[in-house]
Amino acid sequence: MTSQAAKPADWIAADEARSRLGVRPQTLYAYVSRGRVQVRADPHDPRRSLYRAADIASLADRKTRSRKVSDVAAGAIAWGEPVLASAITTVSGGRLFYRGRDAVELSQTETLEAVARLLRGGHGAALKRTDRPKPPEGADMRSRAFAALATRAGSDPPARGRNPLALAVEAATLLDVLTDAVAGEVGGGAIANRLALAWGLGPGGPGADLIRRSLVLLADHELNASTFAARVAASTGASLAACGLAGLAALSGPRHGGAAAAVQSLAREAAQTSPRAAIAARLAEDRSIPGFGHPLYPDGDPRAEALLDRFEPAPDTARLRSAVEAVTGLPPNVDFALVAMSQSLKLPQDAPFALFAVARCAGWIAHAIEQGQTDQLIRPRARYVGVEVA
């Protein structure tokens, strides 16, 4: 929380902050959403925001000074340049591409199963389900997902050196197993329809189509934290299930898969007071505004736009979006879109996380297979900053 002893000179207006950095408004807001610049409401005009001058100076210094190789490498770990070569997914020009194909365009017609095959290089036909393991009973969707992958991780053979076709069949099976863990035993068919049926929606209807679109749009997103965790596991030769479990573990953190829960919390705060009051309180307390802005999409997250154009958000959700955009200038990201969609379809509270986990498992497995093909262990060095040793 911001110290009350901070001097007015320690905080500067948005136009001065942008001038010192030489950036557009969207980039400044992106720095705020990533926690690199602290912001608070102007005590003389609550409609305006002030930015911590020290944070702006630090960013400006990083942009201009020459850094050692070790410093550059360390900086690359956090939203820096890619550290691993991959032919699977990229973000270019504000658009998301799966093996060169626009993800938004794919979401108009394709299923998660088809996109999963595309991500792993087109290997393997659609899985013919003959022996369907019974999903874990009881607990919530998140716990069942962990249990399903952990069970497989404890018994499946290592992926290293395996036949690519065998891995493709195993990959399709894992996606099916995770879906069953989330949806329960609701029959066969496409993953989107099974989830829709489990959540009280008719298979093949508008709700199921929204779920299908969201699964495709969430299937992969370059080297995010969970995908990197899956690739690290894959570099050791671990089974595909173990790689998926590593990805799921990383996804469970509040700064990754927990983003939807943060949006839900903001929505509750807005309902208790008002959207503008909730936003002002967060800015005054130096708390982020979840669900808006994205470092890779300074002009707007195309995944969010592709979903939000397909349904009418609840009135409270629409008012929250308008208020955040008016105050911060940040457009909604896919986390906000998922929450808005779940509210509109009256899905379970944990549905956004479940959708994220099922969809992203396709990407984790594709990256695990690709990493295994490199036959290289991911083992970065640490730059020691502890007690000096002889």
C-alpha positions as CSV (number, residue, x, y, z in Angstrom):
1,M,0.0,0.0,0.0
2,T,1.2,3.5,-0.8
3,S,2.9,5.4,2.1
4,Q,1.0,8.4,3.2
5,A,4.3,10.1,3.7
6,A,5.0,10.1,0.0
7,K,5.6,13.7,-1.3
8,P,3.5,15.0,-4.2
9,A,6.7,15.3,-6.3
10,D,7.0,11.5,-6.0
11,W,4.0,11.2,-8.2
12,I,3.5,12.5,-11.7
13,A,0.5,12.8,-14.1
14,A,0.0,10.4,-17.0
15,D,1.1,12.8,-19.8
16,E,4.4,13.4,-18.0
17,A,4.9,9.7,-17.3
18,R,4.4,8.9,-21.0
19,S,6.7,11.7,-22.1
20,R,9.5,10.4,-19.9
21,L,9.1,6.9,-21.3
22,G,8.2,7.8,-24.8
23,V,5.3,5.4,-24.9
24,R,1.6,5.4,-25.8
25,P,-1.2,5.4,-23.2
26,Q,-1.8,1.7,-23.7
27,T,1.8,0.9,-23.0
28,L,1.8,2.9,-19.8
29,Y,-1.4,1.1,-18.6
30,A,0.2,-2.2,-19.5
31,Y,3.2,-1.4,-17.2
32,V,0.6,-0.7,-14.5
33,S,-1.3,-4.0,-15.0
34,R,2.0,-5.9,-14.9
35,G,2.9,-4.3,-11.5
36,R,5.9,-2.4,-12.9
37,V,4.5,1.1,-12.2
38,Q,2.5,2.0,-9.1
39,V,-0.6,4.2,-9.6
40,R,-2.9,6.0,-7.3
41,A,-5.8,8.4,-7.6
42,D,-5.1,12.1,-7.7
43,P,-6.2,13.5,-4.3
44,H,-7.3,16.7,-6.0
45,D,-9.2,15.0,-8.9
46,P,-10.2,11.4,-8.3
47,R,-11.0,11.0,-12.0
48,R,-7.2,11.3,-12.7
49,S,-4.4,8.9,-11.8
50,L,-0.9,9.6,-10.7
51,Y,2.1,7.4,-11.3
52,R,5.1,6.8,-9.1
53,A,8.0,8.8,-10.5
54,A,10.7,6.4,-9.2
55,D,9.0,3.5,-11.2
56,I,8.9,5.6,-14.3
57,A,12.6,6.6,-13.9
58,S,13.6,3.0,-13.4
59,L,11.8,1.9,-16.6
60,A,13.3,4.8,-18.5
61,D,16.8,3.8,-17.2
62,R,16.3,0.2,-18.3
63,K,15.4,1.4,-21.8
64,T,18.5,3.5,-22.3
65,R,21.4,1.9,-20.4
66,S,23.6,-0.8,-21.7
67,R,23.3,-4.0,-19.8
68,K,25.6,-7.0,-19.3
69,V,24.7,-10.3,-20.9
70,S,23.7,-11.8,-17.5
71,D,21.3,-8.9,-16.9
72,V,19.7,-9.2,-20.3
73,A,19.3,-13.0,-19.7
74,A,17.7,-12.4,-16.3
75,G,15.4,-9.8,-17.8
76,A,14.3,-12.2,-20.5
77,I,12.8,-14.5,-18.0
78,A,10.0,-12.0,-17.2
79,W,8.2,-10.9,-20.3
80,G,11.4,-10.7,-22.3
81,E,12.3,-12.2,-25.6
82,P,11.5,-15.8,-26.1
83,V,14.1,-18.1,-24.6
84,L,13.1,-21.3,-26.5
85,A,12.6,-21.9,-30.2
86,S,9.1,-23.2,-31.0
87,A,7.1,-23.7,-34.2
88,I,3.7,-24.0,-32.3
89,T,2.3,-20.6,-31.4
90,T,3.2,-16.9,-31.8
91,V,1.7,-13.5,-31.1
92,S,2.4,-11.1,-34.0
93,G,0.8,-7.8,-34.8
94,G,-1.7,-8.1,-32.0
95,R,-2.9,-11.5,-33.3
96,L,-2.6,-15.1,-32.0
97,F,-1.4,-17.8,-34.5
98,Y,-1.4,-21.5,-34.1
99,R,1.2,-22.9,-36.5
100,G,0.7,-19.9,-38.8
101,R,-3.1,-20.0,-38.6
102,D,-5.1,-17.2,-37.0
103,A,-6.6,-18.5,-33.7
104,V,-9.6,-16.2,-33.9
105,E,-10.5,-17.6,-37.4
106,L,-10.0,-21.1,-36.2
107,S,-12.4,-20.5,-33.3
108,Q,-15.2,-19.8,-35.8
109,T,-15.4,-23.4,-37.1
110,E,-12.9,-25.7,-35.3
111,T,-13.2,-27.9,-32.2
112,L,-10.6,-28.2,-29.5
113,E,-9.8,-31.7,-30.7
114,A,-8.9,-30.5,-34.2
115,V,-6.8,-27.6,-32.9
116,A,-5.0,-30.0,-30.5
117,R,-4.0,-32.1,-33.5
118,L,-2.9,-28.9,-35.3
119,L,-0.8,-27.8,-32.3
120,R,1.1,-31.0,-32.1
121,G,1.9,-30.9,-35.8
122,G,-1.2,-32.7,-37.2
123,H,-0.2,-36.1,-35.8
124,G,-2.8,-38.7,-35.0
125,A,-6.4,-39.1,-36.0
126,A,-9.3,-38.3,-33.7
127,L,-9.4,-40.7,-30.7
128,K,-11.8,-43.6,-30.9
129,R,-12.9,-44.1,-27.3
130,T,-13.2,-47.7,-26.4
131,D,-12.0,-48.0,-22.8
132,R,-13.0,-44.9,-20.8
133,P,-11.5,-44.7,-17.4
134,K,-13.9,-43.6,-14.7
135,P,-13.3,-40.0,-13.6
136,P,-12.4,-39.3,-9.9
137,E,-15.5,-39.0,-7.7
138,G,-16.4,-36.2,-5.4
139,A,-14.4,-32.9,-4.8
140,D,-14.5,-29.9,-7.0
141,M,-13.6,-29.7,-10.7
142,R,-10.1,-28.4,-9.9
143,S,-9.3,-31.2,-7.5
144,R,-10.6,-33.8,-9.9
145,A,-8.4,-32.4,-12.7
146,F,-5.3,-32.7,-10.5
147,A,-6.3,-36.2,-9.4
148,A,-6.8,-37.4,-13.0
149,L,-3.5,-36.2,-14.3
150,A,-1.6,-37.2,-11.2
151,T,-2.9,-40.8,-11.5
152,R,-1.7,-41.0,-15.1
153,A,1.6,-39.3,-14.2
154,G,2.3,-41.9,-11.6
155,S,1.9,-44.8,-14.1
156,D,2.5,-43.6,-17.7
157,P,5.9,-44.4,-19.2
158,P,8.4,-41.6,-20.0
159,A,7.9,-39.8,-23.3
160,R,11.5,-39.7,-24.3
161,G,12.3,-41.9,-27.2
162,R,8.7,-43.0,-27.8
163,N,7.1,-43.4,-31.3
164,P,5.4,-40.1,-32.4
165,L,2.2,-41.8,-33.3
166,A,2.0,-43.5,-29.9
167,L,2.5,-40.1,-28.2
168,A,-0.2,-38.6,-30.4
169,V,-2.7,-41.3,-29.3
170,E,-1.6,-40.7,-25.6
171,A,-2.0,-37.0,-26.0
172,A,-5.6,-37.3,-27.3
173,T,-6.4,-39.7,-24.4
174,L,-5.0,-37.3,-21.8
175,L,-7.2,-34.5,-23.2
176,D,-10.2,-36.9,-22.9
177,V,-9.3,-38.0,-19.4
178,L,-9.0,-34.3,-18.2
179,T,-12.4,-33.5,-19.8
180,D,-14.0,-36.4,-18.0
181,A,-12.5,-35.3,-14.7
182,V,-14.0,-31.9,-15.1
183,A,-17.4,-32.9,-16.7
184,G,-18.0,-36.3,-15.1
185,E,-19.6,-39.2,-17.0
186,V,-22.0,-37.3,-19.3
187,G,-21.6,-39.4,-22.5
188,G,-19.4,-39.1,-25.5
189,G,-19.0,-36.6,-28.2
190,A,-17.0,-33.4,-28.7
191,I,-15.4,-31.9,-25.6
192,A,-17.3,-28.7,-25.9
193,N,-20.6,-30.6,-25.9
194,R,-19.7,-32.7,-23.0
195,L,-18.8,-29.7,-20.9
196,A,-22.0,-27.9,-22.0
197,L,-24.0,-31.0,-21.0
198,A,-22.3,-31.2,-17.6
199,W,-23.1,-27.5,-16.9
200,G,-26.8,-27.8,-17.8
201,L,-26.6,-26.5,-21.4
202,G,-27.9,-28.3,-24.4
203,P,-25.2,-29.9,-26.6
204,G,-24.9,-28.2,-30.0
205,G,-26.7,-25.1,-28.8
206,P,-25.5,-21.4,-28.5
207,G,-24.0,-22.1,-25.1
208,A,-22.0,-25.1,-26.3
209,D,-20.8,-23.1,-29.3
210,L,-19.5,-20.4,-26.9
211,I,-17.7,-23.0,-24.9
212,R,-16.2,-24.4,-28.2
213,R,-15.0,-21.0,-29.2
214,S,-13.4,-20.3,-25.8
215,L,-11.6,-23.7,-25.8
216,V,-10.0,-23.0,-29.2
217,L,-9.0,-19.5,-28.2
218,L,-7.4,-20.8,-25.0
219,A,-5.6,-23.8,-26.4
220,D,-2.2,-22.3,-26.4
221,H,-0.5,-18.9,-25.8
222,E,3.2,-19.2,-26.5
223,L,5.6,-19.6,-23.6
224,N,3.4,-18.6,-20.7
225,A,4.2,-19.8,-17.2
226,S,2.3,-23.0,-17.3
227,T,3.6,-24.0,-20.8
228,F,7.2,-23.2,-19.7
229,A,6.6,-25.5,-16.7
230,A,5.3,-28.3,-19.0
231,R,8.4,-27.9,-21.3
232,V,10.8,-28.0,-18.4
233,A,9.2,-31.3,-17.3
234,A,9.3,-32.6,-20.9
235,S,13.0,-31.8,-21.1
236,T,13.6,-34.4,-18.4
237,G,11.9,-37.1,-20.5
238,A,8.9,-37.2,-18.2
239,S,5.6,-38.7,-19.4
240,L,3.0,-36.5,-21.2
241,A,0.7,-36.8,-18.1
242,A,3.5,-35.5,-15.9
243,C,4.1,-32.6,-18.2
244,G,0.4,-31.8,-18.2
245,L,0.4,-32.0,-14.4
246,A,3.3,-29.5,-14.3
247,G,1.4,-27.2,-16.4
248,L,-1.7,-27.5,-14.3
249,A,0.3,-26.8,-11.1
250,A,1.6,-23.6,-12.6
251,L,-1.9,-22.7,-13.9
252,S,-3.3,-23.0,-10.4
253,G,-1.5,-19.9,-9.2
254,P,-3.4,-16.6,-8.7
255,R,-1.3,-14.8,-11.2
256,H,-2.1,-17.2,-14.0
257,G,-5.2,-19.4,-13.9
258,G,-6.5,-17.5,-10.9
259,A,-7.0,-14.4,-12.9
260,A,-10.6,-15.2,-13.5
261,A,-11.2,-15.5,-9.7
262,A,-9.6,-12.0,-9.4
263,V,-12.1,-10.6,-12.0
264,Q,-15.0,-12.2,-10.0
265,S,-13.7,-10.5,-6.9
266,L,-13.6,-7.1,-8.6
267,A,-17.2,-7.7,-9.9
268,R,-18.4,-8.4,-6.3
269,E,-16.7,-5.2,-5.1
270,A,-18.4,-3.3,-7.9
271,A,-21.8,-4.8,-7.0
272,Q,-21.4,-3.8,-3.3
273,T,-20.6,-0.1,-4.1
274,S,-20.4,0.9,-7.8
275,P,-18.0,0.1,-10.6
276,R,-16.2,3.5,-10.4
277,A,-16.0,3.3,-6.6
278,A,-14.5,-0.2,-6.7
279,I,-11.9,1.0,-9.3
280,A,-11.0,4.1,-7.4
281,A,-10.6,2.1,-4.2
282,R,-8.2,-0.4,-5.9
283,L,-6.1,2.4,-7.5
284,A,-5.9,4.3,-4.2
285,E,-4.7,1.1,-2.5
286,D,-2.2,0.3,-5.3
287,R,-4.1,-2.8,-6.3
288,S,-4.4,-4.0,-9.9
289,I,-7.5,-4.0,-12.1
290,P,-7.8,-7.7,-13.1
291,G,-9.3,-8.7,-16.4
292,F,-8.1,-5.6,-18.4
293,G,-5.0,-5.0,-20.5
294,H,-2.4,-7.5,-21.6
295,P,1.3,-7.1,-22.2
296,L,1.2,-8.9,-25.5
297,Y,-1.8,-7.0,-26.8
298,P,-1.4,-3.3,-26.1
299,D,-4.3,-2.5,-28.5
300,G,-6.6,-5.2,-27.1
301,D,-6.8,-8.9,-26.6
302,P,-8.3,-10.4,-29.8
303,R,-9.4,-13.5,-27.9
304,A,-11.6,-11.3,-25.6
305,E,-13.1,-9.5,-28.6
306,A,-13.9,-12.7,-30.4
307,L,-15.8,-14.0,-27.4
308,L,-17.5,-10.8,-26.3
309,D,-18.9,-10.2,-29.8
310,R,-20.8,-13.4,-29.5
311,F,-23.1,-12.8,-26.5
312,E,-24.7,-10.0,-24.5
313,P,-23.0,-9.6,-21.1
314,A,-25.1,-9.2,-17.9
315,P,-25.9,-5.5,-17.3
316,D,-23.6,-5.3,-14.2
317,T,-20.7,-6.8,-16.1
318,A,-21.2,-4.4,-19.0
319,R,-21.2,-1.5,-16.6
320,L,-18.0,-2.7,-15.0
321,R,-16.3,-3.0,-18.4
322,S,-17.4,0.5,-19.4
323,A,-16.2,2.0,-16.1
324,V,-12.7,0.3,-16.3
325,E,-12.2,1.4,-19.9
326,A,-13.2,5.0,-19.1
327,V,-10.9,5.2,-16.0
328,T,-7.8,3.3,-17.2
329,G,-8.2,3.1,-21.0
330,L,-7.5,-0.6,-20.8
331,P,-9.6,-3.0,-23.0
332,P,-10.9,-6.3,-21.5
333,N,-8.7,-9.4,-21.8
334,V,-9.7,-13.0,-22.2
335,D,-10.0,-13.5,-18.4
336,F,-12.8,-10.8,-18.2
337,A,-14.4,-12.4,-21.3
338,L,-14.4,-15.8,-19.7
339,V,-16.0,-14.5,-16.5
340,A,-18.6,-12.5,-18.5
341,M,-19.4,-15.6,-20.6
342,S,-19.7,-17.8,-17.6
343,Q,-22.1,-15.3,-15.9
344,S,-24.2,-15.0,-19.0
345,L,-24.5,-18.8,-19.4
346,K,-24.9,-19.3,-15.6
347,L,-22.0,-21.7,-15.4
348,P,-20.4,-22.9,-12.1
349,Q,-18.1,-20.3,-10.5
350,D,-15.0,-22.4,-11.2
351,A,-15.9,-22.9,-14.9
352,P,-13.4,-20.3,-16.2
353,F,-10.6,-22.2,-14.6
354,A,-11.9,-25.6,-15.8
355,L,-12.2,-24.2,-19.4
356,F,-8.7,-22.8,-19.2
357,A,-7.2,-26.1,-17.9
358,V,-8.9,-28.4,-20.4
359,A,-8.1,-26.1,-23.3
360,R,-4.5,-25.3,-22.4
361,C,-3.8,-29.0,-21.8
362,A,-3.8,-29.3,-25.6
363,G,-1.0,-26.7,-25.8
364,W,1.0,-28.2,-22.9
365,I,1.1,-31.6,-24.5
366,A,2.0,-30.1,-27.9
367,H,4.9,-28.2,-26.3
368,A,5.9,-31.3,-24.4
369,I,6.2,-33.3,-27.6
370,E,8.1,-30.5,-29.3
371,Q,10.5,-30.1,-26.4
372,G,11.1,-33.9,-26.3
373,Q,12.1,-33.8,-30.0
374,T,15.0,-31.4,-29.2
375,D,16.5,-33.8,-26.7
376,Q,17.8,-30.9,-24.7
377,L,17.5,-30.4,-20.9
378,I,16.2,-27.0,-19.8
379,R,18.6,-26.0,-17.1
380,P,19.3,-22.3,-16.7
381,R,22.0,-21.1,-14.4
382,A,21.3,-19.0,-11.3
383,R,23.0,-15.7,-10.8
384,Y,24.0,-15.9,-7.2
385,V,23.2,-12.8,-5.1
386,G,23.6,-14.3,-1.6
387,V,26.3,-14.2,1.0
388,E,29.7,-13.9,-0.5
389,V,31.6,-17.2,-0.6
390,A,35.4,-17.8,-0.7
